[in-house]
Amino acid sequence: MIIKNNLELILKTIPNGCKLIAVSKTHSAEKIAEAYHAGQRLFGENKVQELVAKYEILPKDIEWHVIGHLQSNKVKYIAPFVNLIHSVDSFKLLQEIDKQGIKNQRIISCLLQIHVAQEETKFGFAPQEAEDLLSNPILATLKATRIKGIMGMASFTDNSEQIRNEFRILKNLFEKLKMQELPSNVSMEELSMGMSNDYELALEEGSNMIRVGSAIFGNRN
Ligand SMILES: *Cc1c(COP(=O)(O)O)cnc(C)c1O
């Protein structure tokens, strides 16, 4: 009941056309099933092994999103079914995703993760690196990959002006890339930003995809 209420509360506040990814990492399949029965279909995980285990036992109309750092040697396990990889942080990873997409005869959708936070530990491209990659002709050689937008995380801080500024950097980059001439396997549709503590700010700054975990499922251990 709590999960259903949490979902309803969040859905009430987000605009039409904004997607809610329920981040279920560390939470049980039972809790995911509870959210599923409340109507939720988009779930995000950050560990490949955990994701595959949940995929196998849960309904097949769930859309699974990878939101955490992904190692190239693990792409093969999720390539048959993953819906969107939010956390592409290198060209090498993109090449491996493409290879596995070809093997599985499917197009794998991705977002480029952009580093805007002050923490040094966060993965991702600097905004300029993303621009450079998207204007590099080598992208057109990828046959089974589609880049659909960008993802980013704000700093872990209670300074909401700083968070807002970081979201603004992401939104500006998103709009700039939209105007850029892009290869046919790239389209700027999704701006994935906002988590439990900052999704309201992210929505105000133009997010159209939020990734919310603890505000739905409760705290992780
Ligand atoms: C864990 C995680 C989330 C969700 O975090 P909450 O604070 O629980 O909402 C969103 N995005 C990424 C990349 C994460 O790793």
The ligand as an ORCA input file, in Angstrom:
! r2SCAN-3c Opt
* xyz 0 1
  C      20.230      5.207     -6.876
  C      20.086      6.101     -8.049
  C      18.928      6.867     -8.234
  C      17.779      6.915     -7.255
  O      18.175      7.477     -6.045
  P      17.111      7.883     -4.909
  O      17.816      8.921     -4.134
  O      16.851      6.648     -4.123
  O      15.899      8.375     -5.593
  C      18.842      7.627     -9.398
  N      19.837      7.653    -10.304
  C      20.965      6.954    -10.150
  C      22.018      7.032    -11.193
  C      21.145      6.161     -9.011
  O      22.270      5.468     -8.873
*
